[in-house]
Amino acid sequence: MNWSATEITALASKAARGAGAPPLQAARFGQAAAVHLTAARPPDALAQALDCLPGGPILEYPLALDAALSTARTDGCAVVVSVTQDSLLDSYVAALPFTAHTECMQDGAIRLVVDFAKPRPRNQALRITGCDALVARMSDLAARTFVPESAASRSAGAGAGLTDND
């Protein structure tokens, strides 16, 4: 099967929510997941990140990047603390709305280099393939966000309601 980047973004966001991530971090994970798979990076990194919830990179990377961005110098450089350099971090950085990249410094720190004035280049719309196992796992996690079907849930407002009047 193949999926659009938009489909992967939505599914990954729902999967992260189903696994226990807060809404904002889940949305950022969805964006990073689409960038990650579009760049042909290994889908295993995404599955491992989902398995780490309610901790791990899905919570840590957005917070670390936001902290670094809030302290960026006028030359667009900031140090990202408390994270390790990996392909998933690269995907989070590539999903930022402006041009950015990371560099490993000699002391092991990760430097984030950003150009706030230059928007992130738009990628051509690609179909994403080769991640069937990941999509199945994300679908299972996303299903945890669904309201169970019952008379009680319908009477509380879920679904189309108790009467069909169309």
Sequence and secondary structure as in RCSB ss.txt:
>XXXX:A:sequence
MNWSATEITALASKAARGAGAPPLQAARFGQAAAVHLTAARPPDALAQALDCLPGGPILEYPLALDAALSTARTD
GCAVVVSVTQDSLLDSYVAALPFTAHTECMQDGAIRLVVDFAKPRPRNQALRITGCDALVARMSDLAARTFVPES
AASRSAGAGAGLTDND
>XXXX:A:secstr
 EEEHHHHHHHHHHHHHHTT  HHHHHHHHHHHHHHHHTT  THHHHHHHHHTTSSHHHHHHHHHHHHHHT  TT
SEEEE S    HHHHHHHHTSSEEEEEEE TTS EEEEEEEEEE       EEES HHHHHHHHHHHHTTS   S
HHHHHTT TT S    
